[in-house]
Amino acid sequence: MICIKLHKSYRNVVAVCDANLIGKRFEEGKMQLYCRESFYKEEEISYEEAVKRIKFQSMEDATFNIIGEKSIKAAIEAELINPEYVKTVQKIPFILVLL
């Protein structure tokens, strides 16, 4: 499952994270990822639903904060990101997208 939360602002921020990473923290050098439930988890959805929502929000000019293998794979399938730009912290992939 994938957790997703839409933060509404002048420009929506879509937080997407693999469900198994919620509540965990990863550090490597100066890089840190903290998968806070309050930021990433509004609801848990299927991979297929994540692809649909990512596609829709990308057309709405949203920004994205994506963490985890399944979530990154969904963003690639939704044609939101180029896998070349994905970074890792302790082997956990993540990307920030500003369209």
Rosetta silent file (secondary structure, phi, psi, omega in degrees, C-alpha in Angstrom):
SEQUENCE: MICIKLHKSYRNVVAVCDANLIGKRFEEGKMQLYCRESFYKEEEISYEEAVKRIKFQSMEDATFNIIGEKSIKAAIEAELINPEYVKTVQKIPFILVLL
SCORE:     score description
SCORE:     0.000 S_00000001
   1 L     0.000  158.148 -179.000    0.000    0.000    0.000 S_00000001
   2 E  -125.294  134.383  176.551    0.950    3.608   -0.543 S_00000001
   3 E   -92.842  142.463  179.437    0.146    6.513    1.766 S_00000001
   4 E  -143.088  144.271  175.484   -0.865    9.815    0.242 S_00000001
   5 E  -145.331  133.946  178.974   -1.816   13.195    1.611 S_00000001
   6 E  -102.351  117.903  176.735   -2.792   16.323   -0.258 S_00000001
   7 E   -98.698  111.786 -176.752   -1.676   19.555    1.405 S_00000001
   8 L   -86.461  132.302  179.748   -3.771   22.355   -0.048 S_00000001
   9 L  -154.208 -165.111  176.203   -2.144   25.721   -0.477 S_00000001
  10 L   -59.656  -25.355  174.653   -1.747   28.252   -3.268 S_00000001
  11 L  -139.149  119.557 -176.457   -0.054   25.271   -4.954 S_00000001
  12 L   -59.901  142.069  172.763   -0.948   21.778   -3.784 S_00000001
  13 E  -113.213  122.529 -179.809    1.777   19.620   -2.252 S_00000001
  14 E  -103.979  116.869  178.638    1.253   15.890   -2.734 S_00000001
  15 E  -100.288  124.131 -176.112    3.043   13.731   -0.170 S_00000001
  16 E  -130.778  130.465 -176.032    3.455   10.105   -1.258 S_00000001
  17 E  -151.721  140.212  173.458    5.195    7.403    0.801 S_00000001
  18 E   -58.522  134.480 -176.030    5.329    3.613    0.960 S_00000001
  19 H   -58.311  -34.621 -177.808    3.115    2.558    3.877 S_00000001
  20 H   -72.170   -7.734  179.687    5.841    0.420    5.455 S_00000001
  21 H   -98.353  -10.649 -176.867    8.077    3.500    5.848 S_00000001
  22 L   -57.944  131.686  178.922    5.616    5.631    7.824 S_00000001
  23 L    87.193   -3.167 -177.355    7.088    6.730   11.151 S_00000001
  24 L   -99.088  156.080  179.442   10.649    5.833   10.195 S_00000001
  25 E  -126.335  139.744  179.787   13.703    8.084    9.945 S_00000001
  26 E  -130.374  136.139 -179.858   16.711    7.601    7.684 S_00000001
  27 E  -135.262  141.401  176.175   20.027    9.470    7.821 S_00000001
  28 E  -153.425  109.272 -175.164   23.119    9.366    5.659 S_00000001
  29 L    62.341 -127.578  178.882   25.715   12.099    6.020 S_00000001
  30 L   -87.825   -6.292 -177.069   23.874   15.427    5.924 S_00000001
  31 E   -87.182  138.303  177.846   20.812   13.902    4.259 S_00000001
  32 E  -138.450  140.062  170.610   17.749   12.993    6.341 S_00000001
  33 E  -124.734  129.072  175.553   14.357   11.529    5.516 S_00000001
  34 E  -127.111  112.112 -175.442   11.657   11.463    8.135 S_00000001
  35 L   -87.864   69.752 -176.698    8.480    9.747    6.991 S_00000001
  36 L   -67.672  131.969  177.863    6.134   11.501    9.409 S_00000001
  37 H   -59.170  -39.931 -177.346    2.644   10.118    9.572 S_00000001
  38 H   -65.138  -23.473 -179.743    1.236   13.636    9.955 S_00000001
  39 H   -94.704  -37.448 -171.340    2.793   14.699    6.630 S_00000001
  40 H  -102.047  -20.031 -169.627    2.390   11.574    4.490 S_00000001
  41 L  -115.461   98.413  168.483   -0.641    9.668    5.716 S_00000001
  42 L  -102.317  -38.381  176.908   -4.112   10.902    5.038 S_00000001
  43 E  -155.327  159.649  175.361   -5.146    7.615    3.474 S_00000001
  44 E  -105.274  130.993 -177.212   -3.684    4.326    2.213 S_00000001
  45 E  -131.399  166.781  178.427   -4.316    3.507   -1.429 S_00000001
  46 L   -76.046  165.161  176.390   -3.363    0.852   -3.957 S_00000001
  47 H   -57.246  -46.758 -177.908   -0.473    1.196   -6.371 S_00000001
  48 H   -61.002  -42.130  178.482   -2.904    1.645   -9.284 S_00000001
  49 H   -66.321  -36.960  177.719   -4.804    4.396   -7.469 S_00000001
  50 H   -61.490  -43.218  178.460   -1.511    6.139   -6.650 S_00000001
  51 H   -58.958  -45.697 -179.525   -0.588    6.209  -10.350 S_00000001
  52 H   -61.302  -46.572 -177.085   -3.979    7.772  -11.185 S_00000001
  53 H   -68.725  -36.958  177.600   -3.753   10.423   -8.468 S_00000001
  54 H   -63.847  -44.014  177.744   -0.177   11.335   -9.313 S_00000001
  55 H   -58.747  -48.272 -178.221   -1.167   11.797  -12.970 S_00000001
  56 H   -61.042  -49.039 -177.730   -4.150   13.947  -12.014 S_00000001
  57 H   -66.532  -29.823  177.383   -2.214   16.146   -9.590 S_00000001
  58 H   -66.063  -31.204  176.391    0.620   16.624  -12.088 S_00000001
  59 H   -75.537  -17.583 -179.848   -1.932   18.158  -14.472 S_00000001
  60 L   -93.010    8.649  177.237   -3.065   20.426  -11.622 S_00000001
  61 L    66.893   35.825  178.713    0.430   21.964  -11.268 S_00000001
  62 L   -82.271  165.036  169.247    1.096   20.365   -7.884 S_00000001
  63 E  -106.512  159.924 -173.238    4.466   19.761   -6.274 S_00000001
  64 E  -134.015  144.058  172.759    5.431   16.326   -4.988 S_00000001
  65 E  -128.314  110.959 -169.423    7.399   14.806   -2.133 S_00000001
  66 E  -126.327  129.790 -179.699    7.804   11.074   -2.808 S_00000001
  67 E  -134.066  134.334  172.609    9.567    8.418   -0.695 S_00000001
  68 L   110.821  152.165 -176.303    9.892    4.658   -1.164 S_00000001
  69 H   -60.475  -48.123 -178.568   10.334    2.094   -3.926 S_00000001
  70 H   -65.253  -42.117 -178.757    6.620    1.542   -4.671 S_00000001
  71 H   -66.201  -41.760  177.430    5.842    5.253   -4.578 S_00000001
  72 H   -63.822  -43.210  179.062    8.767    6.101   -6.866 S_00000001
  73 H   -60.271  -40.621  178.278    7.710    3.311   -9.258 S_00000001
  74 H   -63.825  -40.409  179.469    4.166    4.747   -9.338 S_00000001
  75 H   -66.973  -34.845  176.234    5.526    8.227  -10.140 S_00000001
  76 H   -67.324  -45.646  178.967    7.618    6.773  -12.976 S_00000001
  77 H   -62.703  -33.604  178.343    4.591    4.919  -14.366 S_00000001
  78 L   -77.239   -0.642 -179.999    2.567    8.141  -14.115 S_00000001
  79 L    61.850   33.094  177.498    5.307    9.780  -16.236 S_00000001
  80 L   -87.741  -38.556 -172.506    5.947   12.363  -13.540 S_00000001
  81 L  -126.791  157.432  171.825    9.630   11.683  -12.939 S_00000001
  82 L   -98.025  124.461 -176.757   12.777   10.571  -14.690 S_00000001
  83 H   -57.986  -21.261  179.580   14.412    7.756  -12.685 S_00000001
  84 H   -62.314  -24.468 -175.587   17.831    9.362  -13.257 S_00000001
  85 H   -95.250   -0.337  179.681   16.963   12.100  -10.739 S_00000001
  86 L   -73.101  132.108  177.785   15.917    9.811   -7.885 S_00000001
  87 E  -107.208  168.500  177.379   18.253   10.048   -4.861 S_00000001
  88 E  -135.096  150.499  170.055   18.642    7.654   -1.940 S_00000001
  89 E  -130.735  120.430 -175.108   19.251    7.845    1.790 S_00000001
  90 L    49.336   43.363  178.369   20.178    4.503    3.351 S_00000001
  91 L    68.088   10.770  176.337   18.999    2.861    0.114 S_00000001
  92 E   -95.849  116.598 -179.069   15.532    4.464    0.450 S_00000001
  93 E   -75.069  146.192  176.919   14.679    6.272   -2.822 S_00000001
  94 E  -152.910  160.898  174.944   13.124    9.735   -2.735 S_00000001
  95 E  -156.101  147.182  170.997   12.492   12.698   -4.993 S_00000001
  96 E  -113.069  132.382 -175.785   11.094   16.224   -4.698 S_00000001
  97 E  -124.221  122.907  172.890    9.268   17.487   -7.764 S_00000001
  98 E  -118.061  111.345 -177.988    8.506   21.110   -8.564 S_00000001
  99 L   -88.076    0.000    0.000    6.670   21.422  -11.874 S_00000001
